[in-house]
């Protein structure tokens, strides 16, 4: 079950990297001085990355918890 903990930790780190990438994308869009519609479109394009990263991170944390419980 130790492998489950390490796999979960890796998934969580990948998810965290995705969250950071999403934050960077939105900040760049905000600083670009775009109109409201263009800014909204760019944020909507970053939303799937954000949600997927959060889901991957939550799945990784669940794996870590299960690995710790089963050990």
Buried (B, 14 or more C-beta within 10 A) or exposed (E): EEEBBEBBBEBBEBBBEBBEBBEEBBEEBEEEEEEEEEBEEBBEEBEEBBEBBBEBBEBBBEBBEBBEEEE
